[in-house]
Amino acid sequence: MSRPDHPDWPAASDGPSTTLARILEDAGHTLLRPAFEGQDLGRVVDGLVIHDPADQLAWPPRPLVLGVGVQPGEQLTGLLEQLARRDGGALVVRENVLASLSQRAVGAPILTLGEERSWMQLAATLAPLVSGASSPISAAPLGGVPTGDLFALANAIAEILDAPVTVEDRDSRVLAFSIRQEEADPSRVGAILNRQVTPWATQDLQERGIFRQLYRTQEALFVEPPESGHGGWSMPRVVLGIRAGDEILGSVWAAVPGPLSDDRMQHFRDLQGTVAVHLLSHRANANVERRMRSDLTAQVLAGGPEAEEVAARLGLPRRPLLVLAVALPDGEDDPGRLHADRAAELLRLGDAFDMYLGTCQRGASAALVGDVVYGIVPLPAGAGSDPESDRGQRMAKDFLARVGRQSAAVIGVSGVAPDAGSLARAREDADRALRLARSSPGGDRVCSTVEHAFELLMMEMTDLVSARGMSLSSPFARLVEHDARHGSGLVPTLRAWLDHFGDNIAAAASLHVHPNTFRYRLRRVGEISGMDLDDGDERLSLMLQFRLFMRS
């Protein structure tokens, strides 16, 4: 099947491009490997193509072809012959496809995809590496601003409107903002600092029907501030909804002293299509980057011999590391909560945590993996004098204080991982601490494997007891059975005595009984159960059984 070059593609010598060697270096040899030694890895590629036998679309001049489902034989050799006729490009296949192919029959470079890696992961990784020439749109500025650069776009719009501007998504997250924000009101400044419009402001806009109007019209709207001036919102806004077809992408907000002229409002309306392309490009790039970071974070936290290489691709320095696991509470008390709302909150939480770590520690990285946001924090040089538990907990508590009531997140903090190869164990530690925080509603929202070592040990012992179907020791069981039959209160007596370290007076007071009554009951505990309360091991066994079987 032949694919002529498309007339809109740039000439082979024009536009951005990269080499196979650079792709292998950036993507990592755990993902891609050369199929044969001595191949021309200096060969240039300028676009990414997913092979489809039924696809009649043109290839870019020097494509990197992902051979999804390519079979050995004529299909494989036909693809290689097409690529050999070009002055660039290469083919990626699974290694088993090459079983019957000799290097002499190869007309173009071949790379192989690792058996444990998916085509989706590969496409997400390669897209930004070969971007720029894969589309005539993405290779050129749009509206005078590089496509997807929302900050440059915000500045350009601010120039047109002569007012400070923010670009926001559908959830009122601030994606970008222009210069001159000092001219705006405190409400705008707060939204930029938090990268999120405050909940009371979005609620006010909803109650006044602004969002409903915004998403039903192509026109720009003039919005007066609330009469109360609550939260420092004192300046009017001009806002334009941005859509692609029927899909709402976001909005652009300008803080203005008063209504704009008709000419400026028309200029603002005319920007709708341009901004839509920028938002679509930004979203696509953000999704690719988020998937890449999530995949890399998941890989490095899984450990294994490739952990050091993956850590280098994430930009993690070669220093001791901490893992922080951030998640939302289990939410059993809120069964009606929409899954989509929870997913959106997790994304916001991940973005906020990533930004926070970036300001706290150079080289830190955060990504959403499943329903947990994992942060990997390099410890600064000389951190040995600063206990890791203190540092991790301080960062976690400071983050929760900054997000305030906007999130009910809980955080688990690992011990120190000496290097990237130890991150798998650190992740397990952070997950255990996170589980403890999640299981303690109203308790500590930050749990550390160091500071909460005993609680974690008891949690794991409880798991073991449950898994093995273990039960109370016979003496303890006899005591429980006697209480159940006679209502004698001997189990609470024993517990009070243990809790007060054998102080009969304090233990009796805790149960609101006379000390003589307490002593009598304690004597009956020994008579009925046969326990020797003078034996230290016996007392330890009883305390553990109270913890494991009778927590209430």
Secondary structure as the mmCIF struct_conf table of DSSP 4:
data_model
#
loop_
_struct_conf.conf_type_id
_struct_conf.id
_struct_conf.beg_label_comp_id
_struct_conf.beg_label_asym_id
_struct_conf.beg_label_seq_id
_struct_conf.end_label_comp_id
_struct_conf.end_label_asym_id
_struct_conf.end_label_seq_id
HELX_LH_PP_P HELX_LH_PP_P1 PRO A 4 HIS A 6
TURN_TY1_P TURN_TY1_P1 PRO A 7 ASP A 8
BEND BEND1 TRP A 9 TRP A 9
HELX_LH_PP_P HELX_LH_PP_P2 PRO A 10 ALA A 11
TURN_TY1_P TURN_TY1_P2 ALA A 12 SER A 13
BEND BEND2 ASP A 14 GLY A 15
STRN STRN1 THR A 18 THR A 19
HELX_RH_AL_P HELX_RH_AL_P1 LEU A 20 ALA A 27
TURN_TY1_P TURN_TY1_P3 HIS A 29 LEU A 31
STRN STRN2 LEU A 32 PRO A 34
BEND BEND3 ALA A 35 PHE A 36
TURN_TY1_P TURN_TY1_P4 GLU A 37 GLY A 38
TURN_TY1_P TURN_TY1_P5 LEU A 41 GLY A 42
STRN STRN3 VAL A 44 VAL A 45
STRN STRN4 GLY A 47 ILE A 50
TURN_TY1_P TURN_TY1_P6 PRO A 53 ALA A 54
HELX_LH_PP_P HELX_LH_PP_P3 LEU A 57 PRO A 60
BEND BEND4 PRO A 61 ARG A 62
STRN STRN5 PRO A 63 LEU A 66
TURN_TY1_P TURN_TY1_P7 VAL A 68 GLY A 69
HELX_LH_PP_P HELX_LH_PP_P4 VAL A 70 GLN A 71
TURN_TY1_P TURN_TY1_P8 PRO A 72 GLY A 73
HELX_RH_AL_P HELX_RH_AL_P2 GLU A 74 ALA A 84
TURN_TY1_P TURN_TY1_P9 ARG A 85 ARG A 85
BEND BEND5 ARG A 86 GLY A 88
STRN STRN6 ALA A 90 ARG A 94
HELX_RH_3T_P HELX_RH_3T_P1 GLU A 95 LEU A 98
TURN_TY1_P TURN_TY1_P10 ALA A 99 SER A 100
HELX_RH_3T_P HELX_RH_3T_P2 GLN A 103 ALA A 105
BEND BEND6 ALA A 108 ALA A 108
STRN STRN7 ILE A 110 LEU A 113
TURN_TY1_P TURN_TY1_P11 GLU A 115 GLU A 116
BEND BEND7 ARG A 117 ARG A 117
HELX_RH_AL_P HELX_RH_AL_P3 TRP A 119 LEU A 129
BEND BEND8 VAL A 130 VAL A 130
TURN_TY1_P TURN_TY1_P12 SER A 131 GLY A 132
BEND BEND9 ALA A 133 SER A 134
TURN_TY1_P TURN_TY1_P13 PRO A 136 ALA A 139
BEND BEND10 ALA A 140 ALA A 140
STRN STRN8 LEU A 142 LEU A 142
TURN_TY1_P TURN_TY1_P14 GLY A 143 GLY A 144
STRN STRN9 VAL A 145 VAL A 145
TURN_TY1_P TURN_TY1_P15 THR A 147 GLY A 148
HELX_RH_AL_P HELX_RH_AL_P4 LEU A 150 LEU A 161
TURN_TY1_P TURN_TY1_P16 ASP A 162 ASP A 162
BEND BEND11 ALA A 163 ALA A 163
STRN STRN10 VAL A 165 ASP A 169
TURN_TY1_P TURN_TY1_P17 ARG A 170 ASP A 171
STRN STRN11 ARG A 173 ARG A 173
STRN STRN12 VAL A 174 PHE A 177
BEND BEND12 ILE A 179 ILE A 179
HELX_RH_3T_P HELX_RH_3T_P3 GLN A 181 GLU A 183
BEND BEND13 ALA A 184 ALA A 184
HELX_RH_AL_P HELX_RH_AL_P5 PRO A 186 ASN A 194
TURN_TY1_P TURN_TY1_P18 ARG A 195 ARG A 195
STRN STRN13 GLN A 196 GLN A 196
HELX_RH_AL_P HELX_RH_AL_P6 PRO A 199 GLU A 207
TURN_TY1_P TURN_TY1_P19 ARG A 208 GLY A 209
HELX_RH_AL_P HELX_RH_AL_P7 ILE A 210 LEU A 214
TURN_TY1_P TURN_TY1_P20 TYR A 215 ARG A 216
BEND BEND14 GLN A 218 GLU A 219
STRN STRN14 LEU A 221 VAL A 223
HELX_LH_PP_P HELX_LH_PP_P5 GLU A 224 PRO A 226
TURN_TY1_P TURN_TY1_P21 GLU A 227 SER A 228
HELX_RH_3T_P HELX_RH_3T_P4 HIS A 230 GLY A 232
BEND BEND15 MET A 235 MET A 235
STRN STRN15 ARG A 237 ALA A 244
TURN_TY1_P TURN_TY1_P22 GLY A 245 ASP A 246
STRN STRN16 GLU A 247 ALA A 255
BEND BEND16 PRO A 257 GLY A 258
HELX_LH_PP_P HELX_LH_PP_P6 PRO A 259 SER A 261
HELX_RH_AL_P HELX_RH_AL_P8 ASP A 262 ASP A 270
TURN_TY1_P TURN_TY1_P23 LEU A 271 LEU A 271
HELX_RH_AL_P HELX_RH_AL_P9 GLN A 272 ALA A 302
BEND BEND17 GLY A 304 GLY A 304
TURN_TY1_P TURN_TY1_P24 PRO A 305 GLU A 306
HELX_RH_AL_P HELX_RH_AL_P10 ALA A 307 LEU A 314
TURN_TY1_P TURN_TY1_P25 GLY A 315 GLY A 315
BEND BEND18 ARG A 318 ARG A 319
STRN STRN17 LEU A 321 ALA A 327
TURN_TY1_P TURN_TY1_P26 GLU A 332 ASP A 333
TURN_TY1_P TURN_TY1_P27 PRO A 335 GLY A 336
BEND BEND19 ARG A 337 ARG A 337
HELX_RH_AL_P HELX_RH_AL_P11 HIS A 339 CYS A 360
BEND BEND20 GLN A 361 GLN A 361
TURN_TY1_P TURN_TY1_P28 ARG A 362 GLY A 363
STRN STRN18 SER A 365 VAL A 369
TURN_TY1_P TURN_TY1_P29 GLY A 370 ASP A 371
STRN STRN19 VAL A 372 PRO A 378
HELX_LH_PP_P HELX_LH_PP_P7 LEU A 379 PRO A 380
TURN_TY1_P TURN_TY1_P30 ALA A 381 GLY A 382
HELX_RH_3T_P HELX_RH_3T_P5 ALA A 383 SER A 385
BEND BEND21 ASP A 386 ASP A 386
HELX_RH_AL_P HELX_RH_AL_P12 GLU A 388 VAL A 403
HELX_RH_3T_P HELX_RH_3T_P6 GLY A 404 GLN A 406
STRN STRN20 VAL A 410 VAL A 413
STRN STRN21 ALA A 417 ALA A 417
BEND BEND22 PRO A 418 ASP A 419
HELX_RH_3T_P HELX_RH_3T_P7 ALA A 420 SER A 422
HELX_RH_AL_P HELX_RH_AL_P13 LEU A 423 ARG A 438
TURN_TY1_P TURN_TY1_P31 SER A 439 SER A 439
TURN_TY1_P TURN_TY1_P32 PRO A 441 GLY A 442
BEND BEND23 GLY A 443 GLY A 443
BEND BEND24 ARG A 445 ARG A 445
STRN STRN22 VAL A 446 SER A 448
TURN_TY1_P TURN_TY1_P33 THR A 449 HIS A 452
HELX_RH_AL_P HELX_RH_AL_P14 ALA A 453 ARG A 468
TURN_TY1_P TURN_TY1_P34 GLY A 469 GLY A 469
HELX_RH_AL_P HELX_RH_AL_P15 SER A 474 HIS A 486
HELX_RH_AL_P HELX_RH_AL_P16 LEU A 490 ASP A 499
TURN_TY1_P TURN_TY1_P35 HIS A 500 GLY A 502
HELX_RH_AL_P HELX_RH_AL_P17 ASN A 504 LEU A 511
TURN_TY1_P TURN_TY1_P36 HIS A 512 HIS A 512
HELX_RH_AL_P HELX_RH_AL_P18 PRO A 515 SER A 529
TURN_TY1_P TURN_TY1_P37 LEU A 533 ASP A 534
HELX_RH_AL_P HELX_RH_AL_P19 GLY A 536 PHE A 549
#
